[in-house]
Amino acid sequence: MGLSKETIERIKEMATFLSEDYIAEAFNVPPDVVRAVLRDEIEPDDADNESSPLNAQDRIQVVERSKFVRNRTVTVIAPGGGKGKTSLLASLALTAALYVPEQRPVALIDCAEVSKLGTWLQGLGYLDMVAGNDTYPTIADWPEKDEQFYLEELTIQHPQLENLYLVPGAYTVEQWRNIGMARMRNAIATLQRSCEMVFVDLPADVAVIGKLLPLHDLIVVVITADYPGVEGLLQLVPLLKHLSVLERCLLVLNRLGCAGGLSQKDCRQVLRQVLDEDVIFGGLVPEEPGLPQQFKKGRPLVLADPQSPYCAEIRHILSQLCPDWKLNGHNQRNEKNGGIIGILKKLRRGG
């Protein structure tokens, strides 16, 4: 069996972030081939292919997806409210729009029962959106099935980042109830075909989360630096395990340094006591007072103060979602991917 040197190197690079099954699906090869590459049992095309221990009768023709994008669709979930998931999601989307290669389109869709992103990113208050029902499209305006339309017709472009498209959420909870699962799924699928990355703000309804979460390539699990946040993570694990999305999760510690909160060391110690295993967080986001207010004033910190510690950590998290992007060296932090994957594997073995 022969694979190009470039393909072998790409598989090894992706293996630091992705599961073997996910890589196999991306390259349209059996998982055994990926495992063989990682064990250095497959030589490049120009080497002696007869030495391969797999004894394949024919050379495998690797058909990679036309455009493989690491974690094309991203969401942020948290065990309960007040963890900062919406602000983190919005900050990641803004940063992605700034750093995406060739300024390709990035989308942010609000599927939550209580819409916030329209206010945070566009300055659209509830009364503004109701008064401008014919002006501002929302997720309620999307079709339930595929239809031909221009992306600009059902989205709002960010006033400062023309490659960032927003789909605001429903005006009211009552309207949200009438949207339906088919409309949400079609909106996400349409944006996936049109945009380089799609960021989705999910509702709190567990039944809806269960149907939408598997559509995502990566799930940022955010907890706050306190005991309820750490305990909430352990309560969230069974749902992630049930949905078979364990390998797609990245664990982020938010609001680090807040008054009365735990230190990074304390959080790791609590988790170590429960899991009997050290935990490395994929992101350590510092407390940033007034962050929601800055969004509402139309001055998100990502744009107003990109050199702040908060923005630097947002770029670090994004560098793990998109390892092939150039994010000013943020891919080079000297620690392994600290996502929730290791924690969940430990719990899965125990379960």
Protein Blocks (a to p, Z undefined) as FASTA:
>chain_A
ZZdfklmmmmmmmmmmmcfklmmmmnopafklmmmmmnopaccfklcfklpmnlpabdcd
ddddfbdcehkbacdddedehkommmmmmmmmmmmmmmgghhiacddddfbfbdfklmmm
nopafklmmmmmmmmccfklpcfbdcdddfklmcccdfklmkbccddddfblklmmmnop
mlmmmmmmmmmmmpmbdcddddfblklmmmmmmmpmbdcddddddfklmmmmmmmmmmmm
mnopmmmpccddehihiahiacfklmmmmmmmmnopacddfbdcdddehklmmmmnopaf
klmmmmbmklmmmmmmmmmmmmmbceehilmcccddfbfklmmmmmmmmZZ
